[in-house]
Amino acid sequence: MMKGGMGNLMKQAQQMQANMQKAQDELANIEVEGIAANGLVKIQMTCKNEVKRVVLDDSLMDDKETLEDLLVIALKDAGAKVEATASARMANFMPAGMKLPF
């Protein structure tokens, strides 16, 4: 009787692992957009932290220091959105109270 229960537990764990892998694969295709200065700087990245596109308003080209600062802000914004999206997607597969390492 104990062996059957352990077998079911292993099957459930394997299913959970397969579902988590599927969710991670889906996250690689989901893109978010980080924005700074009301859209003067936009950065698109996947939920696997791969930057896909950077859009800069022409008005920023004369001020290197401001542009650098706005790029950092947009990257942080995109990173926060990636984290929120990934956490929301993966939360369905994790026991309550367990945090993901990414």
Buried (B, 14 or more C-beta within 10 A) or exposed (E): EEEEEEEEEEEEEEEEEEEBEEBBEEBEEBBBBBBBBEEBBBBBBBBBBEEEEBEBBEEBEEEEEBBEBBBEBBBEBBBEBBBEBBEEBBEEBEEEEEEEEE
